Amino acid sequence: MTCLCVPALVLATCAVPATPTGLHKPTGLLVDGHQLSTSGTRGKAVAARAGMSGMDGGRREQEAAGDDGSVPRTGSDDANGDAPAPPPPEPEPAVAPDAVINLELGDPTMYEAFWREAGQRAEVVIPGWWGTSYFSDAGSRPCWFLEPELEREVRRVHRLVGNAAADDGYHLVVGNGATQLFQAALYALSPAGADRPVGVVSAAPYYSSYPPQTDLLLSGYYRWAGDANALDDGGDGHHIELVCSPNNPDGAVREATLSGNGKAVHDLVYYWPQYAPIAGAAAHDVMLFTMSKITGHAGARLGWALVKDRGVAEKMVYFVDRSSIGVSKDSQLRAAKILAVVSDAYYDDDGETRLRIFDFARRRMAERWGRLRAAVAASGGAFSLPEETTGHCNFTKQTVAAYPALAWLRCEKEGVEDCAEFLRGHKIVARGGEQFGGDARCARVNMLDRDAVFDVLIHRISSL
Ligand SMILES: Cc1ncc(COP(=O)(O)O)c(C=O)c1O
């Protein structure tokens, strides 16, 4: 079923089976400074730097590392000790009080402060020889380009948080962000042999990227069909519903609205304890997650899907294979390391409590939402926000409030019909409600930017 779309060079050197399993691939790769061996290659190492930093992170480690600034690599028999030490962390960029602040995208730069603190704990050093193959050591798993370390750490972090039944027979498919996996899922779930494209819907307000991503290539298999609450499925009951929970843009906890011959893709990229109470382990057919929202590594372009049915997983793998021949191994390795740091801080008794990312992010989000709600309350009715919701969180074992990564701000001012336009007039760039299939009086504002930008936002909202 799986068709490997690899260059002739690779095809010539491999006996190409119907699936890539069985090809010679790296085995026994470990990230954390341990043995890495490939067929025909004796033990090598990918050395992740150890050592903890203080507030000034990398600089102190650099000093501790030696006169030449080189940092010891653990467990490496040939890692190059002459590699230059990383530059000391730069201070967060300042924001001029009258600057235009762009909060239109969900850029998660808030997390930069956390990872500066983590310093070299979260670094990965990748030797030049490593990662020349398209293949990973996937064994019999459907995703032949999935690095085993990443799989291990993804399952481990889900086990830690309890937000998805990742161990219950789910297949893992890695992708270039949740964005690629969302398209892979549409491809995999489209009914075979249909005489017209299946409709793709999501209840409004929906994530504004769903329509353009669905229709980017005008696929013959699927087409954007708008609001799930106004579905016209042509009478055959076939459709694919995108269920984003907590929802982008309004943070609502959602369930699929449609049934019949419908299939659902659950976009759970915000279902982490910093944004929402973890009510239980989600166990839907296709669930999407991304580094962009759990740890803030949007630039890694790395997401994963947990897929119940092997056939669906194989089709998703085929899509990623055909569109990008897999996913950067460097990125996978880095994501595995980052996730390991996340989990270690909770699993290890002597784990560094200040490396507990969910604690860090929840504190920040609670503080930010407190300030935003206070500013909105002080606006004298000029703005409103969705009501705060609370629930029991199985992860924190407490009743906690939800702190969405995005604020769905409604402009209640007399005469203002377009909230995004109004905000733009005050140098706040937000995404207008109509792009979400919603009301133009609403606009979506990113809550995950750096502190300095958020401070300006609060100052501006308070003065409107
Ligand atoms: C609901 C939702 N799904 C998917 C994505 C895309 O994630 P990625 O950066 O992994 O492509 C985003 C990004 O903001 C999102 O908000």
The ligand as an ORCA input file, in Angstrom:
! r2SCAN-3c Opt
* xyz 0 1
  C      -5.939     24.575     15.906
  C      -4.613     24.520     15.232
  N      -4.304     23.437     14.520
  C      -3.144     23.356     13.870
  C      -2.212     24.374     13.933
  C      -0.942     24.267     13.162
  O       0.079     23.723     13.908
  P       1.536     23.520     13.305
  O       2.359     24.697     13.688
  O       2.017     22.265     13.931
  O       1.421     23.364     11.825
  C      -2.485     25.513     14.679
  C      -1.527     26.624     14.739
  O      -1.764     27.693     15.228
  C      -3.740     25.589     15.337
  O      -4.067     26.667     16.057
*
